[in-house]
């Protein structure tokens, strides 16, 4: 059955937006931690060579 006139699907849209934002933030956070780890590893290697 179709929804009555004027009824919107805002609850699911809000939920979807929230989940997508969470996913994007998680990915950014993982990339940042990965870069940080690589910086530390590179610094350690540079210090060992000297």
PyMOL Python script that loads the backbone (N, CA, C, O; Angstrom):
from pymol import cmd

cmd.read_pdbstr("""\
ATOM      1  N   UNK A   1       0.838  -1.184   0.000  1.00  0.00           N
ATOM      2  CA  UNK A   1       0.000   0.000   0.000  1.00  0.00           C
ATOM      3  C   UNK A   1       0.881   1.246   0.000  1.00  0.00           C
ATOM      4  O   UNK A   1       1.893   1.294   0.701  1.00  0.00           O
ATOM      5  N   UNK A   2       0.505   2.235  -0.772  1.00  0.00           N
ATOM      6  CA  UNK A   2       1.288   3.480  -0.771  1.00  0.00           C
ATOM      7  C   UNK A   2       1.054   4.265   0.510  1.00  0.00           C
ATOM      8  O   UNK A   2       0.053   4.086   1.204  1.00  0.00           O
ATOM      9  N   UNK A   3       1.999   5.130   0.798  1.00  0.00           N
ATOM     10  CA  UNK A   3       1.876   5.970   1.990  1.00  0.00           C
ATOM     11  C   UNK A   3       0.840   7.055   1.746  1.00  0.00           C
ATOM     12  O   UNK A   3       0.622   7.480   0.612  1.00  0.00           O
ATOM     13  N   UNK A   4       0.211   7.495   2.818  1.00  0.00           N
ATOM     14  CA  UNK A   4      -0.741   8.598   2.668  1.00  0.00           C
ATOM     15  C   UNK A   4      -0.042   9.863   2.175  1.00  0.00           C
ATOM     16  O   UNK A   4       1.161  10.027   2.377  1.00  0.00           O
ATOM     17  N   UNK A   5      -0.771  10.731   1.548  1.00  0.00           N
ATOM     18  CA  UNK A   5      -0.227  11.959   0.987  1.00  0.00           C
ATOM     19  C   UNK A   5       0.448  12.797   2.072  1.00  0.00           C
ATOM     20  O   UNK A   5      -0.109  13.016   3.147  1.00  0.00           O
ATOM     21  N   UNK A   6       1.649  13.256   1.767  1.00  0.00           N
ATOM     22  CA  UNK A   6       2.363  14.132   2.702  1.00  0.00           C
ATOM     23  C   UNK A   6       3.255  13.403   3.674  1.00  0.00           C
ATOM     24  O   UNK A   6       4.056  14.049   4.350  1.00  0.00           O
ATOM     25  N   UNK A   7       3.163  12.096   3.781  1.00  0.00           N
ATOM     26  CA  UNK A   7       4.000  11.356   4.719  1.00  0.00           C
ATOM     27  C   UNK A   7       5.382  11.138   4.110  1.00  0.00           C
ATOM     28  O   UNK A   7       5.505  10.653   2.986  1.00  0.00           O
ATOM     29  N   UNK A   8       6.405  11.495   4.852  1.00  0.00           N
ATOM     30  CA  UNK A   8       7.772  11.395   4.350  1.00  0.00           C
ATOM     31  C   UNK A   8       8.535  10.311   5.107  1.00  0.00           C
ATOM     32  O   UNK A   8       8.153   9.892   6.200  1.00  0.00           O
ATOM     33  N   UNK A   9       9.597   9.888   4.500  1.00  0.00           N
ATOM     34  CA  UNK A   9      10.429   8.841   5.075  1.00  0.00           C
ATOM     35  C   UNK A   9      11.632   9.475   5.791  1.00  0.00           C
ATOM     36  O   UNK A   9      12.770   9.070   5.555  1.00  0.00           O
ATOM     37  N   UNK A  10      11.394  10.442   6.645  1.00  0.00           N
ATOM     38  CA  UNK A  10      12.498  11.181   7.259  1.00  0.00           C
ATOM     39  C   UNK A  10      13.243  10.368   8.295  1.00  0.00           C
ATOM     40  O   UNK A  10      14.434  10.592   8.509  1.00  0.00           O
ATOM     41  N   UNK A  11      12.582   9.440   8.936  1.00  0.00           N
ATOM     42  CA  UNK A  11      13.237   8.648   9.981  1.00  0.00           C
ATOM     43  C   UNK A  11      14.360   7.806   9.380  1.00  0.00           C
ATOM     44  O   UNK A  11      15.475   7.774   9.900  1.00  0.00           O
ATOM     45  N   UNK A  12      14.050   7.125   8.276  1.00  0.00           N
ATOM     46  CA  UNK A  12      15.071   6.287   7.645  1.00  0.00           C
ATOM     47  C   UNK A  12      16.168   7.121   7.010  1.00  0.00           C
ATOM     48  O   UNK A  12      17.333   6.724   7.021  1.00  0.00           O
ATOM     49  N   UNK A  13      15.810   8.277   6.455  1.00  0.00           N
ATOM     50  CA  UNK A  13      16.825   9.146   5.850  1.00  0.00           C
ATOM     51  C   UNK A  13      17.805   9.626   6.900  1.00  0.00           C
ATOM     52  O   UNK A  13      19.014   9.647   6.668  1.00  0.00           O
ATOM     53  N   UNK A  14      17.279  10.018   8.074  1.00  0.00           N
ATOM     54  CA  UNK A  14      18.138  10.494   9.155  1.00  0.00           C
ATOM     55  C   UNK A  14      19.054   9.372   9.632  1.00  0.00           C
ATOM     56  O   UNK A  14      20.235   9.593   9.900  1.00  0.00           O
ATOM     57  N   UNK A  15      18.505   8.183   9.732  1.00  0.00           N
ATOM     58  CA  UNK A  15      19.290   7.031  10.172  1.00  0.00           C
ATOM     59  C   UNK A  15      20.406   6.732   9.167  1.00  0.00           C
ATOM     60  O   UNK A  15      21.546   6.463   9.547  1.00  0.00           O
ATOM     61  N   UNK A  16      20.059   6.786   7.892  1.00  0.00           N
ATOM     62  CA  UNK A  16      21.042   6.517   6.839  1.00  0.00           C
ATOM     63  C   UNK A  16      22.153   7.564   6.860  1.00  0.00           C
ATOM     64  O   UNK A  16      23.332   7.227   6.758  1.00  0.00           O
ATOM     65  N   UNK A  17      21.774   8.826   6.991  1.00  0.00           N
ATOM     66  CA  UNK A  17      22.771   9.901   7.030  1.00  0.00           C
ATOM     67  C   UNK A  17      23.720   9.711   8.208  1.00  0.00           C
ATOM     68  O   UNK A  17      24.931   9.897   8.090  1.00  0.00           O
ATOM     69  N   UNK A  18      23.146   9.340   9.335  1.00  0.00           N
ATOM     70  CA  UNK A  18      23.950   9.143  10.538  1.00  0.00           C
ATOM     71  C   UNK A  18      24.941   7.992  10.336  1.00  0.00           C
ATOM     72  O   UNK A  18      26.113   8.104  10.695  1.00  0.00           O
ATOM     73  N   UNK A  19      24.464   6.895   9.762  1.00  0.00           N
ATOM     74  CA  UNK A  19      25.332   5.737   9.532  1.00  0.00           C
ATOM     75  C   UNK A  19      26.423   6.048   8.516  1.00  0.00           C
ATOM     76  O   UNK A  19      27.569   5.632   8.686  1.00  0.00           O
ATOM     77  N   UNK A  20      26.074   6.773   7.470  1.00  0.00           N
ATOM     78  CA  UNK A  20      27.067   7.118   6.456  1.00  0.00           C
ATOM     79  C   UNK A  20      28.133   8.047   7.038  1.00  0.00           C
ATOM     80  O   UNK A  20      29.317   7.892   6.739  1.00  0.00           O
ATOM     81  N   UNK A  21      27.725   9.001   7.857  1.00  0.00           N
ATOM     82  CA  UNK A  21      28.685   9.905   8.494  1.00  0.00           C
ATOM     83  C   UNK A  21      29.624   9.115   9.397  1.00  0.00           C
ATOM     84  O   UNK A  21      30.827   9.373   9.436  1.00  0.00           O
ATOM     85  N   UNK A  22      29.069   8.156  10.118  1.00  0.00           N
ATOM     86  CA  UNK A  22      29.861   7.323  11.012  1.00  0.00           C
ATOM     87  C   UNK A  22      30.900   6.529  10.216  1.00  0.00           C
ATOM     88  O   UNK A  22      32.056   6.412  10.625  1.00  0.00           O
ATOM     89  N   UNK A  23      30.473   5.988   9.080  1.00  0.00           N
ATOM     90  CA  UNK A  23      31.357   5.203   8.222  1.00  0.00           C
ATOM     91  C   UNK A  23      32.496   6.059   7.669  1.00  0.00           C
ATOM     92  O   UNK A  23      33.654   5.641   7.665  1.00  0.00           O
ATOM     93  N   UNK A  24      32.154   7.260   7.204  1.00  0.00           N
ATOM     94  CA  UNK A  24      33.155   8.164   6.638  1.00  0.00           C
ATOM     95  C   UNK A  24      34.155   8.593   7.706  1.00  0.00           C
ATOM     96  O   UNK A  24      35.360   8.628   7.457  1.00  0.00           O
ATOM     97  N   UNK A  25      33.649   8.922   8.906  1.00  0.00           N
ATOM     98  CA  UNK A  25      34.541   9.337   9.993  1.00  0.00           C
ATOM     99  C   UNK A  25      35.471   8.207  10.409  1.00  0.00           C
ATOM    100  O   UNK A  25      36.639   8.439  10.722  1.00  0.00           O
ATOM    101  N   UNK A  26      34.949   6.984  10.411  1.00  0.00           N
ATOM    102  CA  UNK A  26      35.775   5.830  10.769  1.00  0.00           C
ATOM    103  C   UNK A  26      36.909   5.661   9.761  1.00  0.00           C
ATOM    104  O   UNK A  26      38.051   5.405  10.140  1.00  0.00           O
ATOM    105  N   UNK A  27      36.591   5.804   8.487  1.00  0.00           N
ATOM    106  CA  UNK A  27      37.600   5.655   7.439  1.00  0.00           C
ATOM    107  C   UNK A  27      38.679   6.732   7.560  1.00  0.00           C
ATOM    108  O   UNK A  27      39.867   6.439   7.431  1.00  0.00           O
ATOM    109  N   UNK A  28      38.265   7.985   7.811  1.00  0.00           N
ATOM    110  CA  UNK A  28      39.233   9.070   7.980  1.00  0.00           C
ATOM    111  C   UNK A  28      40.141   8.804   9.172  1.00  0.00           C
ATOM    112  O   UNK A  28      41.350   9.028   9.102  1.00  0.00           O
ATOM    113  N   UNK A  29      39.554   8.324  10.270  1.00  0.00           N
ATOM    114  CA  UNK A  29      40.317   8.060  11.479  1.00  0.00           C
ATOM    115  C   UNK A  29      41.343   6.953  11.234  1.00  0.00           C
ATOM    116  O   UNK A  29      42.488   7.052  11.675  1.00  0.00           O
ATOM    117  N   UNK A  30      40.927   5.899  10.528  1.00  0.00           N
ATOM    118  CA  UNK A  30      41.849   4.806  10.219  1.00  0.00           C
ATOM    119  C   UNK A  30      42.998   5.280   9.337  1.00  0.00           C
ATOM    120  O   UNK A  30      44.144   4.883   9.547  1.00  0.00           O
ATOM    121  N   UNK A  31      42.704   6.119   8.357  1.00  0.00           N
ATOM    122  CA  UNK A  31      43.759   6.647   7.489  1.00  0.00           C
ATOM    123  C   UNK A  31      44.737   7.494   8.286  1.00  0.00           C
ATOM    124  O   UNK A  31      45.947   7.415   8.074  1.00  0.00           O
ATOM    125  N   UNK A  32      44.220   8.302   9.198  1.00  0.00           N
ATOM    126  CA  UNK A  32      45.089   9.160  10.000  1.00  0.00           C
ATOM    127  C   UNK A  32      46.000   8.318  10.898  1.00  0.00           C
ATOM    128  O   UNK A  32      47.191   8.605  11.017  1.00  0.00           O
ATOM    129  N   UNK A  33      45.448   7.291  11.522  1.00  0.00           N
ATOM    130  CA  UNK A  33      46.282   6.448  12.390  1.00  0.00           C
ATOM    131  C   UNK A  33      47.317   5.691  11.580  1.00  0.00           C
ATOM    132  O   UNK A  33      48.444   5.493  12.034  1.00  0.00           O
ATOM    133  N   UNK A  34      46.940   5.268  10.388  1.00  0.00           N
ATOM    134  CA  UNK A  34      47.890   4.555   9.516  1.00  0.00           C
ATOM    135  C   UNK A  34      49.050   5.476   9.137  1.00  0.00           C
ATOM    136  O   UNK A  34      50.212   5.071   9.177  1.00  0.00           O
ATOM    137  N   UNK A  35      48.726   6.707   8.773  1.00  0.00           N
ATOM    138  CA  UNK A  35      49.781   7.666   8.419  1.00  0.00           C
ATOM    139  C   UNK A  35      50.701   7.918   9.607  1.00  0.00           C
ATOM    140  O   UNK A  35      51.919   8.010   9.457  1.00  0.00           O
ATOM    141  N   UNK A  36      50.100   8.029  10.791  1.00  0.00           N
ATOM    142  CA  UNK A  36      50.886   8.289  11.993  1.00  0.00           C
ATOM    143  C   UNK A  36      51.844   7.129  12.267  1.00  0.00           C
ATOM    144  O   UNK A  36      53.011   7.343  12.596  1.00  0.00           O
ATOM    145  N   UNK A  37      51.342   5.903  12.126  1.00  0.00           N
ATOM    146  CA  UNK A  37      52.198   4.731  12.328  1.00  0.00           C
ATOM    147  C   UNK A  37      53.339   4.707  11.327  1.00  0.00           C
ATOM    148  O   UNK A  37      54.478   4.409  11.687  1.00  0.00           O
ATOM    149  N   UNK A  38      53.040   5.020  10.068  1.00  0.00           N
ATOM    150  CA  UNK A  38      54.091   5.030   9.049  1.00  0.00           C
ATOM    151  C   UNK A  38      55.159   6.077   9.350  1.00  0.00           C
ATOM    152  O   UNK A  38      56.348   5.833   9.147  1.00  0.00           O
ATOM    153  N   UNK A  39      54.731   7.242   9.835  1.00  0.00           N
ATOM    154  CA  UNK A  39      55.695   8.284  10.187  1.00  0.00           C
ATOM    155  C   UNK A  39      56.646   7.788  11.265  1.00  0.00           C
ATOM    156  O   UNK A  39      57.853   8.013  11.189  1.00  0.00           O
ATOM    157  N   UNK A  40      56.095   7.111  12.272  1.00  0.00           N
ATOM    158  CA  UNK A  40      56.923   6.600  13.363  1.00  0.00           C
ATOM    159  C   UNK A  40      57.908   5.556  12.845  1.00  0.00           C
ATOM    160  O   UNK A  40      59.083   5.564  13.212  1.00  0.00           O
ATOM    161  N   UNK A  41      57.424   4.663  11.996  1.00  0.00           N
ATOM    162  CA  UNK A  41      58.299   3.616  11.446  1.00  0.00           C
ATOM    163  C   UNK A  41      59.419   4.226  10.615  1.00  0.00           C
ATOM    164  O   UNK A  41      60.571   3.808  10.732  1.00  0.00           O
ATOM    165  N   UNK A  42      59.100   5.201   9.783  1.00  0.00           N
ATOM    166  CA  UNK A  42      60.104   5.854   8.945  1.00  0.00           C
ATOM    167  C   UNK A  42      61.123   6.579   9.818  1.00  0.00           C
ATOM    168  O   UNK A  42      62.323   6.509   9.556  1.00  0.00           O
ATOM    169  N   UNK A  43      60.661   7.267  10.843  1.00  0.00           N
ATOM    170  CA  UNK A  43      61.576   7.963  11.739  1.00  0.00           C
ATOM    171  C   UNK A  43      62.528   6.976  12.429  1.00  0.00           C
ATOM    172  O   UNK A  43      63.724   7.238  12.561  1.00  0.00           O
ATOM    173  N   UNK A  44      61.976   5.839  12.863  1.00  0.00           N
ATOM    174  CA  UNK A  44      62.819   4.831  13.504  1.00  0.00           C
ATOM    175  C   UNK A  44      63.894   4.326  12.551  1.00  0.00           C
ATOM    176  O   UNK A  44      65.042   4.146  12.955  1.00  0.00           O
ATOM    177  N   UNK A  45      63.537   4.098  11.299  1.00  0.00           N
ATOM    178  CA  UNK A  45      64.505   3.607  10.320  1.00  0.00           C
ATOM    179  C   UNK A  45      65.582   4.663  10.046  1.00  0.00           C
ATOM    180  O   UNK A  45      66.759   4.326   9.915  1.00  0.00           O
ATOM    181  N   UNK A  46      65.190   5.919   9.960  1.00  0.00           N
ATOM    182  CA  UNK A  46      66.149   6.995   9.728  1.00  0.00           C
ATOM    183  C   UNK A  46      67.113   7.092  10.900  1.00  0.00           C
ATOM    184  O   UNK A  46      68.317   7.264  10.709  1.00  0.00           O
ATOM    185  N   UNK A  47      66.581   6.982  12.119  1.00  0.00           N
ATOM    186  CA  UNK A  47      67.429   7.070  13.295  1.00  0.00           C
ATOM    187  C   UNK A  47      68.391   5.889  13.401  1.00  0.00           C
ATOM    188  O   UNK A  47      69.511   6.054  13.885  1.00  0.00           O
ATOM    189  N   UNK A  48      67.976   4.704  12.959  1.00  0.00           N
ATOM    190  CA  UNK A  48      68.856   3.537  13.008  1.00  0.00           C
ATOM    191  C   UNK A  48      70.035   3.692  12.046  1.00  0.00           C
ATOM    192  O   UNK A  48      71.150   3.275  12.360  1.00  0.00           O
ATOM    193  N   UNK A  49      69.797   4.279  10.895  1.00  0.00           N
ATOM    194  CA  UNK A  49      70.853   4.451   9.895  1.00  0.00           C
ATOM    195  C   UNK A  49      71.922   5.420  10.342  1.00  0.00           C
ATOM    196  O   UNK A  49      73.082   5.288   9.954  1.00  0.00           O
ATOM    197  N   UNK A  50      71.550   6.389  11.149  1.00  0.00           N
ATOM    198  CA  UNK A  50      72.519   7.410  11.589  1.00  0.00           C
ATOM    199  C   UNK A  50      73.377   6.929  12.687  1.00  0.00           C
ATOM    200  O   UNK A  50      74.239   7.667  13.166  1.00  0.00           O
TER     201      UNK A  50
END
""", "prot")
cmd.dss("prot")
cmd.show_as("cartoon", "prot")
cmd.util.cbc("prot")
cmd.orient("prot")
